[in-house]
Amino acid sequence: MNAGGPMRQLSLLISIATSCAFPALAQPTFTPLVGPSCTGTYVYPIPHLSTEADAATTRYTTVLIIADLNPTTAASIQACAYNGGTYIGGTSFTLPINNRIYATDPPTPGTPAPGTRPIALASLFNLIQLPTNSAFPAVLTSNVPLEIEYGFVGPTNRLFAFAHPALAGTVLGLAHIGSLPGLYPGFLIVSNPNNSAVTYNLTFYNDDGTVVVQLGSLSLAAFQRQRFDLSSITDSSGNMISLRSYYSARINSTAGGPIGAVSFIVTPLGDVDINSMSAIVP
């Protein structure tokens, strides 16, 4: 084919049209937040971000991706991070329509892939460095619904797990939760995005709606998270919450405001199934 023929001209025209229609956009400007709370119409608790190593002393890359796919409205976003109930940093920024933030820790090295602009996750919270070897919660808020994914990426043939955080709610639900010690350990992490304590209960149900076990009058301080090892939760007969029982779960926040929660099930290969509890009632 002639390199200077119609196909080359068509390719050039497409290239010019594309560059004109989709100009490169600068990275959003992150404005430091005084804190301690993030405020907005839509509240997304993220109960578990981590800089911890796994049992094999492998440090996973923590990833948080935020996209504004609203067809008409730019997103006004606030991002806050906490450690041990203390506000450690946050920012506010505007994300134009069809734009996204791709944040990682450790920061993505080398030249980014075409069309991407990764940032350091610490900068999203106005931090030089995230808490070392720690698990901590964060909160994102916005004026419009966001598409958010977060998770952990390991070396080749290791962990690759992502989840969608759910909106905060006074009633949260999960269709399937459980644990199988030594094979499929299961965990539940609840986080409080409010600047005051919340009281809540956690209930597991059989398929017919009967209660398997209920943990009531639980309290969680402002901006704290609470981790449950599901193998330690048993019914009235001493049977633990098991993957083989196919239980569903519900959290009711009875005082203090809406909360968030996420479950983790770890496979024998070290992969992780992450499921956020859906907001049944805002």
N, C-alpha and C positions, 0 to 999 in steps of 0.2 A: 504494500500500500504506500502511496506517495505521502511522505512525511509532511509535505506542505499543502496537501489537498484539503477537501471539504471537511474531513474528520478533524484535522488539526484546527481549522478555523472554528468549527463547532465547539471543540474543547476549550479554545481560548475564550469564546463568547460566554460559555457556561461559567468559566473561571471568573471572568470579569463581572458577570451578573451576580454570581454568588458572593463575591467580595463586596459588591455594592449593597446587596440586599441584607447581608448579615455582617455588619461591621464588628470588629473586635471590641468588646466592652471591658472597661477597667475593672479591677477587683473592687468589690464593695468596700466602702469606708467603714471601718469598725470604730464606733464611738464608745469609750469606756462607760460602764454603768456603775453608779454608786452602790446599787443594791440595797437591801439583800434580796428583794423579790424581782422576778420578771413578771410583767403584766401584759395582757393582751386578750383578745376575744377567744382565741384558740390556744389552749394550754397543753403542751406535750411533755409529760414527765419522762425522763430517761433514767430508770432506776439503776442502771449498771453500765458505767464506763470503767475501763480498767487499764492500768499500766503494770499489772501483775504478770509474773512468769507462771507457766503451767508446771505440772509435776516434773516435766522433762527439762525444766529451767529455760524453756523457750519463751522469748518475749514476742508475743503476737503484735501485729500492727492493728491499732484501734482505728476504726473508720466511722465518720459521721457525715452523711450526705443529706443536704437540704435542697429541695427544688421548689421554685414557684412556677407551677404549671397552670395558674389561673390565666384565662385567655385575655383578661382586660385589666387586672389590678396588680400593681407591684406590692410585694409583701414587706410590711414593716415588722421586723423580727427583733426579738430580744433573746439573748442566750446567757444563762447563768449556770455556774458550777459551784458545788458545795463539797465539803469534806468534813465528816464528823459533825454535821449540823451547822457548820460555819460557812458563810459566803466567802469564796476565794477569788471570784472574779466574774466579769460578764461584759457584754457589749450589746449595742443596738446597731442595726444596719438595715439598709433597704436592698431587697433583692428584686431586680426587674423581672418582668414576665419571661418565662422560658429560660431563666438563668438558674444556676445551681452553685452551691458551695460543696466542695469535696475536701474534707478535712481529715488529716491522718496524724497519728502519733505512734512511732516516730515519724517526722515529716518525710514525705515522698522524695527520695534522692533522684538526682539526674534530671534529664530533660523530660518534661511531661509529655504524655501522648498528645497528638494533634487534637485540638478542640477542648482540651482540659486545662484547668488552672488550679491544681491542688494547693492547699494551704496547710500550715501547721495547726493542729487541733487546739494547741495551747493559745494561739492568737485569737481564736474565736471567743475565748473567755478572758482576753486581755491579760494572759499570763505568759511569762517567759518559759515556764516549764510546768507540766502537770504534776500532781502529787506522785511521788516515786513509789513504785511497788504497792499501789493502792487501788481499791475499787471505790468509786464515788458516784453520786447521782448528779444529774444536770436537768435543766428545764429549758424548753424552747417555747416562746409565745409568738403569736402573729395576729394580724388583722384579717387574714384569709387562711383557709385550709392549706396546709403544706403537704408535700410528699417527702417523707423522711425515711431514710434507712440508716441503720447503724449496725456495727458488728465487728468481727475480729478475723484477721487473715494471718495465717501462719505460713511456714515454708512449704515448698512443694510437697504434695501428698500429706499435708497436715490440715488443720482446722481452716474452714472457710464457712463462716456462719453470719447471716444477716437477718435483721428483723425490722418490722415497721412499728415504731412506738405508737401507742394509742392515745387518744385524748384523755385528759383527766376526767374522772367521774366519781359520783357519790355511790354508784353501784357499778362494779366491774364484774365481767364474766369471762370464763374460759371453758371451752367445751371438753377438753381432755387434759388431764394432768396426772402425774404419778411418778413412781420411782421404783427401781429394782436394784437394791444395794449390791455393790460389787460388779454390776454389769451395766445398769443404766441409772446412775445417780440422778436424782431430780431435786431442783431447788425452786423456790419462789422468792422474789425480791419485791418488796413493797416500798414505795418512796412517797414522801410528803412534800409537795411543792409549795406549801403554804407557810406563811410566817407566824404560825401558831400550831399548837399540837392538834392532832386529829385522834379520834377514837373510832375504832372499826372492829368488825368481826369477819372471820373467815370461815366459810361453810363448804363442805364437800357433799355432793349429792349422788345417789344412785340414779339410774336411767328413769326410774319411776317417780323421781322427785323426793324420795325419802332421804332424810339426812343421815349421812354416814358418820360425820364428826363435825362439830362446830367449836371454833376457838373464839370466845367472845370477850368484849371489853378490852381489846388490845389498844395500846396507846403508842403513838409515834410522834416524837417531838418535831418542831419546825425544821424543815429541810433535811431531815434524817431519812435513812433507809433502814429496812429490817429484812434480814435474810432468814428464810426457813429451809431447813433440811427436811425434805418430805419423808425421809425414812424415819424421822423421829416423831411423826404424827401418826397416831393409832386410833382406831375406833374403840367402841366400848368393849369389844371382845379381844382387844389387844392386837388386832390385825393392822398392819401399816398401810398407808396410802400407796397402792401398788399400780404399776402400769398395766398389770393383768386384770385390774378391776375396772378400768375405763371410767373413772370418776370425772364429773365436772366440778367446777369451783366457782364460788361467788364471794366477792368482798363487798360489804356494806359499810360505807363511812357514815357513822351515826352522829358525829359532831366534829366541827373544825374545818370542813370543806372537802372538795374532791381530791382524790389521790390517784396514783398510778401503780401498776404492778406488771412484772414480767416473769415468765417461767423459763427454766433451763433444764433440758434433759441431755446428759452427756452420754455418748455412745462408747462402746469398747475401743473404737479406733481414735477416740479423742475428739470426734466431731460433736457439735452442739446444736440441738434443736431449740430455737428461741421463739417464744410466743408471748406477745403482749396481751394482757387482759383488756378486752374491749370495754369501752364506756357504754354501759347499758342505760344508765341515767346520768345526765351531765352533773 
